[in-house]
């Protein structure tokens, strides 16, 4: 990604994580001649943007700052990148074109980061967590080595029977039934 033209950050809209930007920052960058509040409300109405889908509204109520006017009922809007791109497109100026390209680069970078960190193994783990089939999670430092003994310990701790393959193949199934196992809470999965 090149230079950060306006801050882009992670936020939540409709219980989903999304890249957002502050509409005030976009307004300032685009060099719009209108007052921010008038500009954003007219654009929302004109283009049919939906609150909690295309943007979130943050009201800041408080005391008026000394020595100045207004600001005590300030509203901030956090826009999705799609909404910000659309607003930039309708400005039809060089700044609008520049910011559109910037947002496209932000999305490309996000896609690259997402695909590089989600190897097939990571996706499998994520799916197992979502399906509720994970019974034990243990965090280790990146690059740390887990020994076979430690892995066997974790499996036994979770109720698995761990034995060499040859021994397992030669053990009658009846012996592996829960009622025939020692009363230690061990079970076959």
URBEL-V583566 format. One record per pair of residues at least 4 apart in sequence whose ideal C-beta (glycine too) atoms are under 6 Angstrom apart, sorted by the first residue. I is the first residue (numbers start at 1). GAP is how many residues later the second one is. Records with the same first field share a line. If there is no record, write none. Layout:
I->GAP / GAP
This chain:
1->104 / 108
5->94 / 97
6->15 / 19 / 20 / 23
8->11 / 13 / 98
9->11
10->7
11->9 / 67
12->5
13->5 / 43
14->38
18->62
19->62
20->58
21->5 / 58 / 63
23->17 / 54 / 56
24->12
26->58
27->5 / 9 / 12
30->61 / 65 / 66
31->64
32->7
34->4 / 5
40->37
42->4
43->4 / 44
44->5
49->5 / 6 / 34
50->4
51->6
54->26 / 29
55->22 / 24 / 28
56->22
57->20
58->18
59->16
60->14
64->8
65->6
79->4 / 5
81->22
85->15 / 18
88->8 / 11 / 12
91->5
118->4 / 5
128->5 / 6
129->5
135->23
136->22
140->4
146->4 / 5
152->10
155->5 / 7
156->6
159->28
160->29
161->27
163->4 / 5
171->4
175->5
176->12
178->9
181->5
